[in-house]
Amino acid sequence: MRKILKATISKKVEEALITMNHTLKDNFVARLKKAQAEENSALAKSIINDVLHNQDIAKEGVFPLCQDTGMVVVFADVGYEVMIEGNLEDAINEGAANAYVRGFLRKSVVAHPFKRENTKTNTPIIYHERRVEGNKIHLKIAAKGAGSENMSRVFMLKPTEGEAGVIDAVIKTVREAGGRACPPITVGVGLGGNLEKSALLAKEALFRDLDDTHDDPTIATLEKTLYEKLNETGVGPMGVGGKTTCLAVKINTFPMHIASLPVAVNIQCHASRHTEVTL
């Protein structure tokens, strides 16, 4: 058994959250620059230029990418051969609280749906754990802002609606989101499972590399089709119009009931706060 200290986990989470609130990944920046070069609209080009300039300022580490610094979501893959000092979820919550206090990040979590009292630590986090082979802990960490999260949707389609129904559901979601999701967006789609599983699939799909290709040729083709169709909607950067609505579409799938075709669409704004940590 390999022992990992609670303090080690907390510190790694703290550092990751501060960094991800200030820094876009290089391939995401490259995709934005490519989109800017290919835009026909002068206004859309200008908006993308503002997004790029904003990330240049943010990566200096003083101001975050966005005033909405998100609610923390963690997918934890925990090896069977790992022994953790204390509770892993508690350790991650502690790291998140430290990050939002030390990093002067906006604390957006409220404790009650109607009373709306701020917890003042941006915790609790939303936590999902899986047990896996090995002696490591792998954390997928997101700080999901409300703008794009509020525009996400779940559809329970009839199986007969098939691929065309999936395409319609995704396009409908993005069209209705418009500029409120702060495009250029990345779109995670979950196909299969049931109501809650499809939503988890969609959220975890957003961690996939922007440049990867799905192993299933049918799903890979659907990702490409959706990417093209979403950029034909004309929503454009920040909803001002243009050909850059979406930077990537990523689909994760899971087996489902014979009578169901669940489809979840999880939207990620241009401030793509996602990272992965291995301990």
N, C-alpha and C positions, 0 to 999 in steps of 0.2 A: 504493500500500500504506500502511496505517496501522499504526504501531508502538505496541505496548503493553508497558510494562516489567513484568518479573517481579515487582518489588517492589510495583507498583501492584495487581497481581492478588492477591498474598498479603495485602496490607493489607485489601482489600475483603472477601476471604473471612474473614479474622480478625474484622473488625468484624461481618460478617453472622452468624457463628456465635455470637458473644457475645450479640448482640441477640436472636437467635431462641431462645436458651436461657433468656431472661428475659421474653420478651414474646409474648403471643398476639395474632394479628391481630384488628382491631376487629370484623370480620364474624363471626369465630369466637366472640368474647365475646358478641356480640349473639345468635348462635344458641343459646348456652348459657343466656342470660337468658330467651329465648323458651321454651326447653324447661323451664326451672324454673317459669315461670309456668303452663305447661300440664300439669305433673305432678300426678297425683292422690295419689301416695304422699308422706306427710310425710317419711319417711326419704330417699326419692329427692330430694326438694326440698332437704333438708339436705345431702346429698352434693354436689349441684350448687352449692349455696351455698359449701361448703368449697372446691370447685374454683375458683370465682370469687374467693374470698378469697385463695386460694393465688396466683393470677395477679396480684392486686393487690400482694401482698408481693414477688413475683418481679420485677415490672417496675420496682421501685426499683433493680435492678441488682446486688444483693448476693448473693441466693440464687437459684439456677435454679428453673425450673418443676418439675423433678423431679430426684431424686438420680441417676437414670439419664439422663445427658446425651447418650447415643446414640453410634452409629457414623456417620461422615459419608458420605453418598452424594451424588455430583454428576453431573448431566446437563449436559454442556457443548456448546452450539451455537457453533461457531467459524466466523466468516466467512472466505471464501476470500481476502478482501482485507486480512486481518489478519496482521501479522508480529509474532511474540512473541519477546521477548528471553528465550531459554532455553526450557525445557520447561514446557508449561502444567500438566500433571499434577503436576510437581514444585512449581510455584508454589502450587498449591492445597493440596498436602500441607503445605507450609511454613506457609501461612496457617492451616490447621487446627491444626497443632501449636502455633503461637503462641497461638491462641485458647484452647485447652484449658489451656495453662500460664498465660497472663496472666489469663484469666478464672476461674481456680481451678475449672474444670469437671472432673468426674470422668473419669478416663482408663480406658476400659473395653476397649480393644483388646488382645488377646493374640496372640502371634506364631505359636503352634503349637497344633494341635487337641487335643493330649494333654498337652504339657508346660505349657501355659497361662502362659508368662511374659508379663507386661505390657510393652508396647512403651514405656510411660511418656510417650507423646505423643498418644495416641488416633489414631495413624496406623499403617498407610496408610489412606487413604480408599478408597472404592469408586467407580470413575471410569468414566463412559461419555461418549464424544465423538462428535459428528456434525459434518460439514462442511456449511456452509450458505452461501447468498448473503450478500453484504454485507461491511462492515468493522467488525463488532462481535463481542464475545463475550457470550453470554447463558448464565448459570449458574443452574441449578435446584439448590438445596442443601437437603438434608434431614439431620437428625440423628436416625437411627432407633434407638429404644430396643429392648431385647431382649424386653420383656414382650409387646408387640403383634407384633413381628416373628416371635417364636417361634410365635405362633398363626396365622400366615399359611400358606396351602396352595396347591398346584397339583394340578389334576385333569385327566386326559386322558380326556375323555368320548367316547362314540360320537356321531357326528353325529345319529343317530336320537333321542338323548336330548333334543336341542333346548333350547328356552327353559326348559322344566320342569326339565331336568337342571341347567341353570345355576343356577336359583333354589334347587334343593335343595342344590347344592354350597355356595353362599354362606351359606345359612341354617345348614347343618351346621357350617360353619367358625365362624360367630359363636356358635352355641349351645355348641360344644365349648370355645371360648375363654372364655366366661362372664366372670367378673370378672377373670381373669388378664390380659386385654388392656386393663384400666383404662378401661372405658367411662365416659362416652359416646365412642364411636369414630367415625372416618370410615373408610369402606370403599372401597378401590380395587380394581376388577375388570379383569383383562385377558382379552379374548376373542380367540382366534385366534393366528396365527403358529405357533410350536411350543412346546416345553416352556419354554425360556429366554426366548423373546420374550414369552410371555404374562405371565411374572413381571415383566419390565421394563415392559410395558404397565400392569400393575396398580400398580406403584410410581409410575410417572410420572402415573397418573391422580390420585394424591393431591395433586398440585400444582394441579389445576384449582380454579377459584374455587368456593366453597361454593354460590354462588347461580346458577351458570351452567346452561344447558340444552344437552344434546347435540344436535348438528346433525341426527342421524338420528332421526326420530320414533319408530322401533321401539326404539332403544336408550334414548332419553329416557323412554319409557313403562316400559321394564324397570328403569331407575334408580329411578323413582318407586315401582314395584311392590315392588322389593327394600327400599327405604327403609321403606315401610309395613309389610311383613312382618317385617323385622328389629325394628321397634319393637313388634311384637305378640308377640315371643318372651318378653317379661317379664324378660329379663336385667337391664335397668335400670342406672343409674349405679353403677359399681364392683361390679356383680353383685348388688346388694342387692334387686333387683326394682323394677319401675316401667315406665313407658312410654317412657323415653328411653334406649334402647340405642345408637342410631345418630343422628348429626347429618347425615350425607349419604352417598350412594352415588354413586361416579363410575366410569364404565365407558369404557375405551379399547379399540378393536378394531383388527384387522389381518387381511389375507387369510391363509388356511390351506390345508393339504392337504385334498383331497376326503374322505379317510378320517379326519380328525381334528376334534376340537372341544376345543382346550385352554382351560382356565379357571383363572386364577390369582386368588387373593384375598389382597390385602395390607392388613392392618389397621393403622390409626394410632390410638394412644391419645389421650386428651383433651389431652395436652401436645403439641400439633400443631406440631412444630418444622420448618417448611418456609418457605423464602424464595427470592426470585429476585433476581439481580444482573446488571445490564448494564454492560459496560465498552466 
